[in-house]
Amino acid sequence: MQQDQRDQQDQLDNKSNKKCGFVAVFGETNSGKSSLINAMVGQKVSIVSRKIQTTLTRTLGIAIRGDSQIIFVDTPGFLRQNSRESLSKIAWDAFRKSTEAMFVVDASRKNFDSSIRLLERIDKERKLTLVINKVDLVHKPLLLGMAEKFSNIRIFQEIFMTSAIEPSGIDDILRHFDARLPFGEWLYAADEITDSSFEKYTSEITREHIYHRLHQEIPYKCVVETGHYQQQEDGSVKIVQNIYVKSNRHKTIFLGAGGSKIKAIGEAARRELTELLQREVHLFLHVLLQSD
């Protein structure tokens, strides 16, 4: 009887120690949100590209810190011009539903007007953390002035200065949200880093390399679908992906002379997938016209 009571108490103690919650990560496009989440998770979960608006849906990055499971929600950035309502809606929905919120600003920008307008749309009662990112690209004396500028707009829980590339300030952010999360059971297994399916995760890696190679030449909504994957007897995995384009002109761009561009994209994506999946990857890419 006494042993049963001790077991029950141990279960209660273990349960009370666990914490879990969502942190919405939002801000202008190309402010470095995806790079920050990858750094905090410790592995790539969201694609990074110079091309604006590469995050087209919300993606979860799951970080573990002690007994806390911090679920970062990577949202589409807000375009400074011609904002796409559907993408903005995804970002605002994630913001409203999350336990905590983190607003990311690119310190290297010359103009913060769009970020300021976004902040002014948020209820002053909503608790918000500010992250001034890419500080490695800015002269240090300018950073305090930036922090003061944003502090004059609203009160923030904390202001962090980070660089996802170096990286610096990442552990401070994790410690901050760890302290603020509510107690509760974890929503994901300890070894999960994202809620993306294998198909979506591998497709996103290829889409990132497409943007790196064809930065100025393709439209935003490049669709990559993993149509088939199969583990081989030697432990490697075969992945077949389709890249859908809207015109023959785009198809020609993707292929390149003698198929050189699509071959380079495939090789770069294959190398990264091999590293991320920790097994040999055989990647096959097909460029197809979208059906109307």
N, C-alpha and C positions, 0 to 999 in steps of 0.2 A: 504493500500500500504506500509506504513512504517513498519507495523507489519510483512508483508511478507518479506521485506528486512532484518528485524532483525532475522526472522526465518532462512532465507538463510545464513546469516552471522554466526548464531549459528551452523548450520550444517557444514559450512566450518571450523569453529574453532574446533568443535568436531573431524572432520575428520583429521585435521592437527595434533592433539594431539596424535593420535594413531600411534604406531610403531609395525613393525612385521618383522621377519627375521629368517633364518635358521642358526644354529650353528652346524657344523659337529664335532663330538667328536670321535677322533681316537687315535690310539696308539697300543702298543703291547697287545697281549691277556692277560687277567687277570690283567690288570693295574688298574682295578676298575672303568671303564667307566660307566658300567650299574648302579653300586651303586651310583656314582656321579649324574647321571641323575635322578634316583629315589629320591635322596635327594633334588635336585633342583626343581623337579616337586612337591615334597611333598607327593608323593604316588607312589607305585610300578607301573612302566610301562614296565620294562625290567628285565629279570630274572638274578639272581646272583648265581654263583656256583663256587666251587673250581675247577671243571673240566674245562680245557681250551677249548676255542672256543664254548661257549654255545650260543653266539649271532650268528645265522646263516643267518639272514636277517637284513636289516636295520629297526629300530624301531624308531618312533617319540615319544618324551616326551615333552609335551607342558606346559611351565611355564608362569604364569601371574605375572607381576610386574608393578603395577600402570596401565598406559596406554599401556604398552608393552606386546606383546605376543612373547615370546622367544621359538622357536621350535628347540629343541635339537635332533640331528640325531645320534642315537646310532648305530654304525657300527660294523661289525665283526672285531675282533682284528687281527693283523698281527702275524702269528705264527713265532717263531724264527727259526724253522727248517721245511723243507718240506711244505713251504707256499702253501696254496690252492689258485690257481689262481682265481677261481670263487668268493671266499670270499674276496680276495684282491681287485678284480674289484669292488665289491659292495662298499667297503670302499673308494676307490679312486674316484668313481663316486659321492658319497655323498660329499666328500671333495671338488671336483671341482664345484659342483652346489650350495654350501652353501654360504651365505653372509659372515659368519665368521667361523673360525676354531679353535678348541681347542685340543692341543696335550697333552695326559695324560701319565704320567710316574709313575711307581710304585717305591716309594722311598726305599722300603725294598729290592729291587733287588740288588744283588752284582755286576752285570755286566750290563752296559747300552749300550753295543756295538750295539745291534740290534735297539734300539731306535735312536741312533745316525745315523745309516745307513739310517733309514727311513727319518729322518729330512734332511739328505744330499740330498735326492731325490726331495725335495720340492724347487721350485723356491724361491730364496731369496726375491723376490719382493712380494710374497704372504704373507699377514698379518696373523700372527699366535700368539695365546696365549698359554703359557705353564702352565700346572697344574701339580705340583709335589704332588702326592696323597699318601695316607697311611702314613702320617708323624707321626702318633701316634705309628708306629712300629719302628721308627728310633730315635737315640739319636740326640737331637736338634743341637748340634754343627756341625753335619755332613751336615745339610741341606743347609747352605750357600755355602759349597763347591760344592754341587750338582747343585745349581742354577748357580754358576759361570761356572761350566763345560759346561752346556747347553748354557749359554750366549756366550761362546767362539765359538759356532758352528754357531749361527745366531742371529739376533736381533728379540726379541719378543715384542709384544705390551705390555704385562704384564706377570709377573710370579707369580703364586699363589701357596700357600702351603695349602693343604687341607687334611681333613679326613672325608670321607663320613660316617664313623661309629660313630664318636663322637657327632655330626658333627661339623666341624669348617671350616671357609673360604668359605662356600657355598654362603652366602649373598654377599660377596665381588665379587664373580664371576658373580652373577646375576646383581649386580650393574654395573659391567664392560660392560657386553653385552647389558644391557638396554641402556646405554649411546651411544653405537655404532650402534644400529639398525637403519635402514632407516624408515622414516615416511611412513605409509601405513595402509590400512585396515587389520584387523585380518583375517586370513585364516580359523580359526576354532572357534567354539562357545566357550564362556567364561568358560563353565563347562566341556569342553573336555580336557582330559589329554594325549590322545594318538590317533593315527589314526588307531590303530588295531581294527579289528572287535571283537565282543563278542566271537566268536568261537576261533579266534587266541589268544586273551588275556587270556581266561580261559585255553586253551591248554598249553600256555607258563608257567602258574603257575604250572600245573601238571608236565611239563617237568623239571622245576627247582627242584621239590621234588624228581623226579626220580634221578637226578644227585646227590642230597644230600645223597640219600640212597644207590645208586649203583655207587659211584664215580669211582672206579677202574674196574668195571665189565662190562661196556657197551660201545659200540662204540659211536663216537661223534653224528652221525646223528640218534638220537632216534626220531622217528616220532610219534607225538601225535596229533590226530585230534578229534575235538568236532563234533561228528556225529549228535547229536540231543540235543536240550534243550527246556524246556517248563516251563512256569510259572504256578504254582499251584494255586488253589483257595485260599489257606491260605497265599499267598504272597511269599512262598518259590519257589525255582527254581530247577528243575530236569535237571541234565547235564549228558549226556552219552558220554564217550570218548573211542576211540580206540587207543591202543598203538601198533604200528607195529614194529616187530622185524624180523631179517633176518634168524634166525635158531631156531630149537627146543631147542638148548642149551641156547640161550638168553631167550627164553620163560620160561624155567625152572628157570633161574636166577631171572627173574622178579617175578615169582609167589612165590618162596621160599617154605619152608617146610609148607605144608598144606595151602598155599596161604598167609603166614604170611607177606611176603615182599610187595606184591601188596596191601594187606589190610592196612599196615602201610603207604604206599605212598598215598593211597586214603584218609585215615583219615587226614593226614597232609595237603594235598592239599584242602580237603573239609573245614578244619578249616580256612585256609587262605582265600579261596574264600568267605566264609561266612563273614569274617571280611571286605574284600575288597568290596564286593557287598552290604554289610549291609543288608543281608537277609539270611535266612536259605538256605543252599545248600544241595541237595541230589546228591552225585556224584557216578557214576557207571563206573568202568574201565574194559575194556576188552583187553586182550593181544592176538594179532593175528599175524600170519605169513605174511610177505610181499609177494605179488604175484610177480613173475618174469616178 
